[in-house]
């Protein structure tokens, strides 16, 4: 099963991988972030990272994945204010 997953990832475009990472981030937000900000966080993740997913390149993929990992850690810690600020920062600075 692990070999099949590795083969699928190897054949995937950077855009497909980035979109998969975004889905994982959104699921992490759903699981760990509770309260009224959760909806805003989901919208920010979709709008800010969704646009990046469509134009990500293989060269930028490690940077994108590192940023997603950082955002997932913030979500797991339920640090909603910092997560919101980081997502908003992506709008102005990119990844």
C-alpha positions in Angstrom: 0.0 0.0 0.0 2.8 2.4 0.8 4.5 1.7 -2.5 1.2 2.5 -4.3 0.9 5.8 -2.5 4.5 6.7 -3.4 3.9 5.8 -7.0 0.8 8.0 -7.1 2.7 10.9 -5.5 5.6 10.5 -7.9 3.2 10.7 -10.9 1.3 13.7 -9.5 1.8 17.3 -10.6 3.0 19.9 -8.0 -0.5 21.4 -8.2 -2.1 18.1 -7.3 0.3 17.6 -4.4 -0.3 21.2 -3.2 -4.0 20.7 -3.3 -3.7 17.5 -1.3 -1.7 19.4 1.3 -4.3 22.1 1.5 -7.0 19.4 2.1 -4.9 18.0 5.0 -4.6 21.5 6.5 -8.3 22.1 6.3 -9.0 18.8 7.9 -6.6 19.7 10.7 -8.3 23.0 11.2 -11.7 21.2 11.4 -10.4 18.8 13.9 -8.5 21.1 16.3 -9.8 24.6 15.9 -13.1 25.1 17.7 -15.2 28.2 18.1 -16.4 31.1 15.9 -13.0 31.7 14.1 -13.0 28.2 12.6 -15.1 29.3 9.7 -12.9 32.3 9.0 -9.8 30.1 9.1 -11.3 27.7 6.6 -12.2 30.5 4.2 -8.7 32.1 4.6 -7.0 28.8 3.9 -9.1 28.2 0.8 -8.7 31.7 -0.6 -5.0 32.3 0.2 -3.6 28.8 -0.4 -6.1 27.7 -3.0 -4.7 30.3 -5.4 -1.2 29.3 -4.7 -2.0 25.6 -5.4 -2.9 26.3 -9.0 0.5 27.9 -9.8 2.9 26.1 -7.6 6.1 24.8 -9.2 8.3 21.8 -8.3 11.0 24.3 -7.2 8.7 26.0 -4.7 7.1 22.8 -3.4 9.5 22.4 -0.4 8.8 25.9 0.8 5.1 25.4 0.4 5.2 22.1 2.3 7.2 23.7 5.1 4.6 26.5 5.4 1.7 24.0 5.4 3.5 22.0 8.1 3.9 25.2 10.2 0.2 26.1 9.7 -0.9 22.6 10.7 1.2 22.9 13.9 -0.6 26.2 14.7 -4.0 24.5 14.1 -3.1 21.5 16.3 -2.1 23.9 19.1 -5.4 25.7 18.6 -3.5 29.0 18.1 -6.2 30.5 16.0 -5.1 34.2 16.2 -1.6 33.3 15.0 -3.0 31.0 12.3 -5.2 33.7 11.0 -2.4 36.2 11.0 -0.1 33.7 9.1 -2.8 33.0 6.5 -3.4 36.8 6.0 0.3 37.3 5.7 0.4 34.9 2.7 -1.9 37.3 0.9 0.7 40.1 1.0 4.0 38.2 0.9 3.1 34.9 -0.7 5.0 31.8 0.3 
